[in-house]
Amino acid sequence: SDMYHELGGMVNEQCPHYVAYFWPKLSFFSQEVIRRVEYLPEDMDEATQKDLQHFTRDMAYLACTWSLDPRKDNPVPGFANVTGEYMKMIRLQPDSSLDTPLLPNGLAQNTSKLMTTDACLFWTSSLFCDLGYMARDYQGDVHDEQPEDLCWSTIKMPPYGFTLFGMSLMDGMPKMTADQVGQEFSRPEYLKCQEKGLDEQEVRNICPISGHYPAGMFGLDWGVPPPVGSERRKQVNTCNKKLGNPDFTGLTSAQVHVANEGDDIDLLKPYVGPLLNATEGMERRQYFESLPREEAEKLMKQQQEQVVKALASAMGGKQNIDITQIVHMAFEQR
């Protein structure tokens, strides 16, 4: 709970900007989840629900991994085309399919770009039902002419990376400039792929978790749920019940996920196992605490230097920071 007290306000404030920036991915993967949810009955057997949850977890991973963006100008070379084709494969599957295709093997050469956090998977899985029905409403009658088309791959990314504390968190993309602040929700290019533009107030209502937790928990506001008695509220509640929320979306022992870990996420072969889990993190902390002060300080300084070295290398002399690359490099050097 200390983490939520310290970081919750910042997370709540950044959530609407995150949704607006990555809306194409959130729209696509959330709708893939709800069409499968709607196909299945409420009294599905336990094995089927487990398969649905695994598919939803896969979709959350794909939505959370920033490099897997089909839009033009994706700063990771080759990833836009690969991601677009992969998303088409998922769309072409029938409503009854709970199998997620494996990612192309070529991506295994760049696993540092295929990392995301457990916290993002938790957030996305918790909100897929809300996001999916909101996305369907926004899309309206605007649909791709053919199932094998993908409109989101025909538009460009914003001219800046996702920006936090005045820095772009995306390698190869500049930070948002002062004159671009406040334009996050004005994305006219989205209207090529959906009937309605983003409603800033609705996006803010859905953040950080659409009121699924009571207001005041950890001293925070958790968003605004759909009105009592509304069709949207009924849809979202039914969807979450089928998914097994909130139990299904709890945080796991892993802090970072990668496509080829082969444990929770198994979308790329060969499997390499989880990178780092909370138990290992706690063991390291206990190890440091057991050492004499001088020795512990020396080791901590060495690790800090490794992180700084990774940070400097990732920045490449620019004001852009690819957080996943930093984490990956720091891990490799431990």
Order of alpha helices (4+ residues) and beta strands (2+ residues): alpha-alpha-alpha-alpha-beta-alpha-beta-beta-alpha-alpha-beta-alpha-alpha-alpha
